[in-house]
Amino acid sequence: MSKNPESDYSYQAFREALEPLLRQTYEAGFTAGYITGHDEGRAQGYFEGIAACTPAISDGLRHGSPACGRIMQALPAMRGDEDESED
C-alpha cells in the first residue's frame, strides 16, 4: 500500500487549521471551570463561616446582647433559608 502524498498534505493542513480553534476552546473551558470552582469554593467558605459564628452569636444573645439578637434574626437570610413566618 502506498501513501497518497496529497492526503498527507490535506491532513496536515486540516490539523494546522484546527489547532488554534482547539487551543482557544480548551482555554475557554479551563477558564470557565476555574471561575465556577472558585465561586463554589467561596460560597462554601461563606456558609461555613456563618456556621462557625452561630454558636458565639447564640451565646451573646443568651447574655442579652441586642446586636447578637439582630444578627441571629438575619442568619436565615444570610444562609439563604426561606423565612417560614412570611406567608
Secondary structure, DSSP 8 states (H G I E B T S, - for coil): ----HHHHHHHHHHHHHHHHHHHHHHHHHHHHHHHHHHHHHHHHHHHHHHHHHHHHHHHHHHTT-HHHHHHHHHHHHHHT---TT--
